[in-house]
């Protein structure tokens, strides 16, 4: 199992992961979202809020075997809807 934290992806492919061991592909991943999931990032992209673009998180999940996300962080209420983030 692999645990990663402080995930804040403002747009799809905003990070490039290179040279990860191939054994990581078969592991289950758990992440901590550092902010709420947002549909329309254009409204807040120039602000200083911490958030995650829904499409970026979908893309991340398609690349790695994420089985869950924690939401315990200090930015979860900065933008978006906590309830929608949980629902997604």
Secondary structure, DSSP 4 states (H G I P E B T S, - for coil): -EEEEEE--SSTT-S---S--GGGGGS-EEEEESS-EES-GGGTTTSS---EEHHHHHHHHHHS-EEEEE--STTTTSSS-HHHHHH-
